[in-house]
Amino acid sequence: MKQDSASRHATRAAFLVAGFGVACWAPLVPLAKARLAVDDGTLGLLLLCLGLGSVVAMQLAGPLTSRIGARPAVIAGGIGQAVLLPFLAFAPDIWTMAAALLLFGGFLGVIEVGMNVHAVEVEKRADRPLMSGFHGLFSVGGFIGASMMTLGLSMGLGPVTGAIVAAVLMVVTLIVAAPHFIRTPRVDEPALFVVPRGIVILLALLAALTFLTEGAILDWGALLLSGKGLVPTAQAGLGYSVFAIAMTLGRLTGDAVVARLGDRRTMLWGGVLAIVGYVVLLTAPVAMIAFAGFLLIGLGASNTVPVLFRQAGAQTVMPSGLAIASVTTVGYAGILAGPAGVGFVAQVIGLPNAFWILAVLLVLVPLCAGVATATRD
């Protein structure tokens, strides 16, 4: 029992470190833009390096984790993030920054796959829902990382010094957690890249759709609010803040919800709640009602991805490590490519109509809840 408790805490530490590390980069972005003297377009290409590194690494991390277990992937990914973070704070030219972001994203992809594989195994041993809480710790880590780095910079702490402090905290946390990571199932898989099969295709597509919702609200939610004249431009970011808080609270309480409702009903009613949130947001006549829409979307979408990861770990069509890598990769591709797609659609039919299309697509989540959770509920 004591060992199980220690492994759960170690898993939480892994999610915390991953969220903390990537969030520490966010306050450094404006400083990097000024240091490198690049325009928005070049900065966008640099940021794309982080996403590309993550997607490629996730594909490679699936077979790797299946061969050697989740523990090395979590440790290597987390320490790699920590080592690269200071480089992001002082990279002197575009090419150095591009390489650093590519590697930083790669290590993020490795820890993402490793920690989810580990989380699935820990949850299996505990025989009760834990996945939502684990993902909630990623959000908590993100809040702590962004807040700590922002506070340090505002108090005059140099970006390199702040990044080194953050990196040390990450490494120390992983060193403390490392002895308590458990052995995960290992299989031989000759394929270099993972291709989802069977039910994993559906799980991956639903993950991509859910991540697309998160990415769209992050990138376009503020513009939607200000474009409708509901809030001044300077306050439009409050919509995403409400969404993020709701998402975090939903995940931190999600294990209790899943224990009571089961995977199928959690996914069904969560999808319905998110759709209602879109309707409220898009028809809101005043800001407070629009914020209620963001709240409902965050609460509704919060536990879909944890359920999908649990199902990926339970299915038997593919080894769990490879299935989780597939869901992670396709889902992450959704959060990367989706917002760009929203922009193209919005240019043709307007941003509100693009969001209505998202709401219609999200109907697939409750419709597919029964099939997606047939393996384990």
C-alpha positions in Angstrom: 0.0 0.0 0.0 2.9 2.4 0.9 4.6 1.6 -2.4 1.3 2.3 -4.3 1.0 5.6 -2.6 4.6 6.5 -3.4 4.1 5.6 -7.1 1.0 7.8 -7.3 2.9 10.8 -5.8 5.8 10.1 -8.2 3.4 10.2 -11.2 1.9 13.5 -9.9 5.4 14.9 -9.7 6.1 13.9 -13.3 2.9 15.7 -14.5 3.8 18.7 -12.4 7.3 18.9 -13.8 6.1 18.6 -17.4 3.5 21.4 -17.0 5.9 23.5 -15.0 8.7 23.3 -17.5 6.7 24.2 -20.6 4.9 27.0 -18.8 8.3 28.6 -17.7 9.0 29.1 -21.4 5.8 31.2 -22.0 7.0 34.4 -20.1 10.3 34.2 -21.9 8.7 34.4 -25.4 8.5 38.2 -25.5 12.1 38.5 -24.3 13.2 36.0 -26.9 11.5 38.0 -29.7 13.1 41.2 -28.6 16.6 39.6 -28.1 16.5 38.0 -31.6 14.8 41.1 -33.2 12.4 39.0 -35.2 8.9 39.8 -36.5 5.7 37.9 -35.7 6.0 35.6 -38.7 9.5 34.5 -37.8 8.5 34.0 -34.2 5.6 31.8 -35.3 8.0 29.6 -37.3 10.3 29.4 -34.2 7.4 28.3 -32.0 6.4 25.8 -34.6 9.8 24.1 -34.0 8.7 23.3 -30.4 5.5 21.6 -31.7 7.3 19.7 -34.5 9.9 18.5 -32.0 7.1 17.2 -29.7 5.2 15.4 -32.4 8.2 13.6 -33.8 9.5 12.7 -30.4 6.1 11.3 -29.3 6.2 9.0 -32.3 9.6 7.7 -31.3 8.8 7.6 -27.6 6.1 5.0 -28.1 8.3 2.2 -29.3 11.1 3.4 -26.9 8.8 3.3 -23.9 7.5 -0.1 -24.9 11.0 -1.5 -25.0 12.6 0.1 -21.9 9.6 1.1 -19.8 8.1 4.5 -18.8 10.6 5.4 -16.0 13.6 6.2 -18.3 11.3 8.2 -20.6 10.0 10.3 -17.8 13.4 11.0 -16.3 15.1 11.7 -19.6 12.3 13.9 -20.9 12.1 15.9 -17.7 15.8 16.4 -17.3 16.1 17.2 -21.0 13.4 19.9 -20.6 15.3 21.3 -17.6 18.7 21.4 -19.3 17.2 23.1 -22.4 15.2 25.8 -20.5 18.2 28.1 -19.8 19.3 27.8 -23.4 15.9 29.2 -24.4 16.7 32.2 -22.2 19.9 33.2 -23.9 20.1 31.6 -27.4 21.9 34.4 -29.4 20.5 33.8 -32.9 17.6 32.4 -34.8 19.2 29.0 -35.7 20.4 28.3 -32.2 16.9 29.2 -30.8 15.3 27.0 -33.5 17.5 24.0 -32.5 16.9 24.6 -28.8 13.1 24.8 -29.3 13.2 21.6 -31.4 15.0 19.7 -28.7 12.9 21.2 -25.9 9.8 20.2 -27.7 11.3 16.7 -28.2 12.0 16.2 -24.6 8.5 17.4 -23.8 7.1 14.8 -26.2 9.1 12.1 -24.5 8.0 12.9 -20.9 4.4 13.3 -22.2 4.3 9.7 -23.5 6.3 8.3 -20.6 4.2 9.9 -17.8 0.9 8.9 -19.4 2.1 5.3 -19.8 3.2 5.3 -16.2 -0.1 6.9 -15.1 -2.1 4.2 -16.8 -0.2 1.4 -15.1 -0.4 3.1 -11.7 -4.1 3.5 -12.1 -4.5 -0.1 -13.1 -2.7 -1.2 -9.9 -4.8 1.1 -7.7 -8.0 -0.2 -9.4 -9.7 3.2 -9.2 -9.8 6.4 -11.3 -6.7 8.5 -11.0 -6.0 9.8 -14.5 -8.0 13.1 -14.2 -6.1 14.1 -11.1 -2.7 13.4 -12.8 -3.7 15.6 -15.7 -4.9 18.2 -13.3 -1.3 18.4 -11.8 0.0 19.3 -15.3 -2.3 22.3 -15.2 -1.2 23.2 -11.7 2.4 22.9 -12.7 1.7 25.2 -15.6 0.1 27.8 -13.4 3.0 27.6 -10.9 5.7 27.8 -13.7 4.2 30.8 -15.5 3.5 32.6 -12.3 6.9 32.0 -10.7 8.8 33.0 -13.9 6.6 36.1 -14.4 7.1 37.2 -10.7 10.8 36.7 -10.9 11.1 38.7 -14.1 9.0 41.5 -12.8 11.2 41.7 -9.7 14.3 42.2 -11.8 15.5 38.6 -12.0 17.4 37.9 -15.2 15.8 35.4 -17.6 18.8 33.1 -17.6 18.9 33.1 -13.7 15.2 32.5 -13.6 15.4 29.6 -16.1 18.3 28.0 -14.1 16.3 28.2 -10.8 13.3 26.6 -12.6 15.6 23.9 -14.1 17.1 23.1 -10.7 13.6 22.7 -9.2 12.6 20.4 -12.0 15.7 18.2 -11.6 15.4 18.0 -7.8 11.7 17.0 -8.1 12.6 14.2 -10.5 15.5 12.9 -8.4 13.1 12.7 -5.4 10.4 11.0 -7.5 12.7 8.6 -9.5 13.0 5.8 -7.0 9.2 5.5 -6.8 8.5 5.0 -10.5 7.2 1.5 -11.1 8.1 -1.0 -13.8 5.7 -0.8 -16.8 5.0 -3.6 -19.3 7.6 -4.0 -21.9 7.2 -5.5 -25.4 9.3 -5.8 -28.5 8.0 -3.6 -31.3 10.2 -3.3 -34.5 8.3 -0.4 -36.0 10.0 3.0 -35.7 6.8 5.0 -36.0 3.5 4.2 -34.4 0.4 3.9 -36.6 -2.9 3.7 -34.6 -5.1 0.6 -35.3 -8.6 -0.4 -34.5 -10.3 1.4 -31.6 -7.1 3.4 -31.0 -7.9 5.4 -34.2 -11.2 6.6 -32.7 -9.6 7.4 -29.4 -6.8 9.4 -31.1 -9.3 11.3 -33.3 -11.5 12.2 -30.3 -8.4 13.3 -28.4 -7.4 15.5 -31.4 -10.9 17.1 -31.4 -10.8 17.8 -27.7 -7.3 19.3 -27.9 -8.5 21.3 -30.9 -11.2 22.9 -28.6 -8.5 23.9 -26.1 -6.2 25.3 -28.8 -9.0 27.2 -30.4 -10.1 28.9 -27.2 -6.4 29.7 -26.3 -5.7 31.3 -29.7 -9.1 32.7 -30.7 -11.2 33.0 -27.6 -10.1 36.6 -26.8 -10.7 37.7 -30.4 -14.1 36.2 -30.3 -15.0 38.2 -27.2 -13.6 41.4 -28.4 -14.9 41.0 -31.9 -18.4 40.7 -30.6 -17.9 43.8 -28.5 -18.5 42.0 -25.2 -15.3 43.1 -23.5 -12.5 45.6 -24.3 -9.5 44.1 -26.0 -7.3 44.5 -22.9 -9.7 42.3 -20.9 -10.5 39.7 -23.6 -7.9 37.2 -22.2 -10.2 36.7 -19.2 -12.2 34.2 -21.2 -9.3 31.8 -21.5 -8.5 32.3 -17.8 -12.0 31.2 -16.9 -11.7 28.2 -19.2 -8.3 27.2 -17.8 -9.4 27.5 -14.2 -12.5 25.4 -15.0 -10.4 22.8 -16.8 -8.0 22.5 -13.8 -10.8 22.2 -11.3 -12.6 19.7 -13.5 -9.6 17.5 -13.6 -8.7 17.8 -9.9 -12.2 16.6 -9.1 -12.6 14.3 -12.1 -11.5 11.1 -10.4 -14.4 11.3 -8.0 -16.7 12.0 -10.9 -15.5 9.0 -12.9 -15.7 6.8 -9.9 -19.3 7.7 -9.5 -20.4 7.9 -13.2 -18.0 5.6 -15.0 -16.0 6.5 -18.2 -19.0 6.3 -20.6 -21.3 8.7 -18.7 -18.4 11.0 -17.8 -17.5 11.3 -21.5 -21.1 11.6 -22.6 -22.2 14.3 -20.2 -18.9 16.1 -20.4 -19.3 16.4 -24.1 -22.9 17.6 -23.7 -21.8 20.2 -21.2 -19.1 21.5 -23.5 -21.5 21.8 -26.4 -23.9 23.7 -24.2 -21.0 25.9 -23.2 -20.4 26.7 -26.9 -24.0 27.6 -27.5 -24.0 29.9 -24.4 -20.7 31.5 -25.5 -21.8 32.1 -29.1 -25.3 33.4 -28.2 -24.2 35.5 -25.2 -25.5 39.1 -25.2 -23.2 40.2 -22.4 -19.8 39.3 -21.1 -20.8 37.5 -17.9 -22.9 35.0 -19.9 -20.0 34.5 -22.3 -17.7 33.8 -19.4 -20.3 31.2 -18.2 -19.9 29.6 -21.6 -16.1 29.4 -21.2 -16.7 27.9 -17.8 -19.0 25.2 -19.1 -16.6 24.3 -22.0 -13.7 23.9 -19.6 -15.7 21.8 -17.1 -17.2 19.7 -19.9 -13.9 19.0 -21.8 -11.7 18.5 -18.7 -12.1 14.8 -18.3 -12.5 13.6 -21.9 -8.7 13.3 -22.5 -8.0 11.4 -19.3 -10.8 9.0 -20.1 -9.3 8.5 -23.6 -5.9 7.8 -22.2 -7.3 5.2 -19.8 -9.1 3.5 -22.6 -6.0 3.5 -24.7 -4.2 1.7 -21.8 -7.0 -0.8 -21.5 -7.5 -1.8 -25.1 -5.9 -5.0 -26.5 -5.5 -4.1 -30.2 -2.1 -2.5 -29.6 0.5 -2.5 -26.7 -0.6 0.2 -24.2 2.6 2.2 -24.6 2.2 2.4 -28.4 -1.5 3.2 -28.1 -0.9 6.0 -25.6 1.8 7.4 -27.9 -0.7 7.4 -30.8 -3.3 9.2 -28.8 -0.8 11.7 -27.5 0.7 12.4 -30.9 -2.6 12.8 -32.8 -4.1 14.8 -30.0 -1.1 17.1 -29.9 -1.3 17.5 -33.6 -4.9 18.7 -33.1 -3.8 21.5 -30.7 -1.1 22.5 -33.1 -2.9 22.4 -36.5 -6.4 23.0 -35.3 -6.2 26.7 -34.4 -4.6 27.4 -37.8 -7.5 25.7 -39.4 -9.9 27.8 -37.4 -8.1 30.9 -38.7 -8.5 29.8 -42.3 -12.2 29.0 -41.9 -12.8 32.2 -40.0 -11.3 34.2 -42.9 -14.0 32.8 -45.1 -17.1 32.6 -43.0 -16.2 34.6 -39.9 -14.9 33.6 -36.4 -18.3 33.0 -34.7 -19.3 30.6 -37.6 -16.0 28.8 -37.3 -16.7 28.3 -33.6 -20.2 26.9 -34.5 -18.4 24.3 -36.6 -16.3 23.4 -33.6 -19.5 22.9 -31.6 -20.9 20.7 -34.3 -17.7 18.6 -34.4 -17.7 18.3 -30.6 -21.0 16.4 -31.0 -18.9 13.4 -31.9 -17.6 13.1 -28.3 -21.0 12.2 -26.7 -22.1 10.2 -29.8 -19.0 8.1 -29.6 -18.8 7.7 -25.9 -20.3 4.2 -25.8 -17.9 2.9 -28.5 -14.8 4.6 -27.1 -15.3 3.3 -23.6 -16.4 -0.2 -24.5 -13.1 -1.7 -23.4 -13.3 -0.5 -19.8 -16.0 1.3 -17.9 
